Amino acid sequence: PHCGADLRATDILYTKPRGGGWDAGKVLVVLFGGMLVLVGVPLLLSGTALMGITRSLGDGHGYIGVSGIDLETDTQAIVFRPMHIDEMVMDEIDGPVMRFWHPEPGDFIDLKFTLDSNNGKDVFIGIAEESEAGPVFTGKTYYAIIDVDMDGPRDDPQITYRRYSGDPFTGSPADLGIWTATAYGDELTLEWEPREGDYWIVVMNLDGSPGVDVDAGLGVKAPFLDFIGKGLLFGGLVCSGLGAVIIYVAAVRKD
């Protein structure tokens, strides 16, 4: 009061203690981070499992399937019939261009057939539309595979045949002009991109003689499965990592 200094306080500065207390905002941030972690963990597990399954069942070339199926008959032909390949059609895609997309099954999967001859003869495999194969095989003698029962991908299948009696085939099956895809040899591989339709798969000796005896295999390549697995894995890593960072910054780290 004697020196002339102003005794009135003009500003009051309050500093909040660092790391003190939890407010509603921090709680919401931590809950959001926890939700990201909860979403990310299942994505990680799903992606890892899908990629593991495709690799464990694959043949090293992207195909998943079975091999070593023993097919044997005293007739001239073994026929898988019919194989239905349904067309996959997308609905109209609205947009400025108004485009239609009508993908075929071959845009999504590839099929691979393998045959190893057990009797030293060159064998033949052909794929034909049912409308083409039906008239040729009507009235001929052959075995048709009507059911394949498997408990697992590593188990031997139980195959049910039906015998059709008639006249013998003459000549080589390779000379028939009905095939969509063919391959022949004592060890052969046929890769095929399926298209919409109903198909017969025919296995014969290349010279048309009776007594077909082969070890067969079938593989399916679906590249999108690997992409889905990688996408799930990447999404899980992003969600889990982001959630962990949010929780650390909001709840653990000191300012």
Summary of the structure (lengths in Angstrom):
residues: 255
radius of gyration: 33.0
end to end distance: 42.1
largest distance: 133.1
contacts: 688
relative contact order: 0.27
helix: 31%
strand: 33%
